[in-house]
């Protein structure tokens, strides 16, 4: 089978390597290189770097339609898309015989959009998966070829879940390529309630202590890569990198969100949220500084059990 691969970030590179093992990859399409690092030197995208290691031809158009004719002239049987990050229009969709098969990290039609892993965690989902579906001109609306489902582990955050879904997706792609080679093409219409997973904004990750503790813990998990959950204190913004649910034996709430219920060196800060719910802040990072244990941070602020987090202004 002859294929074309579309992808950009690190999570897409294992899919490219798997595709190259099973098929003849005629070309790889990635986003243009961008400045990176402190020196802002132009760096190859991870997919481009992987493609060059494999000796593959790489295209990096600003818009994929710019090379639609070249792609069609290759005569590929199939296109595989993983986190490409560009809108693909009808001319590119028609560039291969079977179409473009996209790997999406959710159980479609749930979490259509740019950040399915993050939003599935933020919204407290307990199951997710990988869907291979045929791209159309909608936002993740095309018919489904294959699905692989998995549970979400209670303490799993976005980087850990994405890593596991990447492995799962590569396995699913490998099995699906075998099916396609045998002529087993499935185009099942998506069924069920749809929901969106839009691009994340920094404000989405702001922690509101007048919300339930479980919602805040899910935000910490979901926004772990970027922008990371944060609180605005009187002394400046702090990032909350790790959090944990309170145990039944932990000090009870008193009906005052923002109250510090415990400070323990080996754990962190136990903070009250809405409806007397409680959340342990385990690891925090003042902006521009290194991460540290939350209890150490509290000691630096001279905050102890019985006091309050020195929030900037009122609770939001």
Secondary structure, DSSP 8 states (H G I E B T S, - for coil): -EEEEEE-SHHHHHHHHHHHHHSEEEEEE----EEETTTTEEE--HHHHHHHHTT--EE--SSGGGGHHHHHHTT-SEEEEES--S---HHHHTSSSS-EEEEESS-TTTTBSS-HHHHHHHTT-SEEEEEEEE--SSSS-S-EEEEEEEE--TT--HHHHHHHHHHHHHHHHHHHHHHHHTT----B---S---B-----GGGGB--TTS-HHHHHHHHHHTTTTT--EEEETTEEEEEEEEEE--TTS----S-TTBEEEEETTTEEEEE-GGG-EEEEEEEEETTS--EEHHHHHHHHT--TTSB--BSSS--
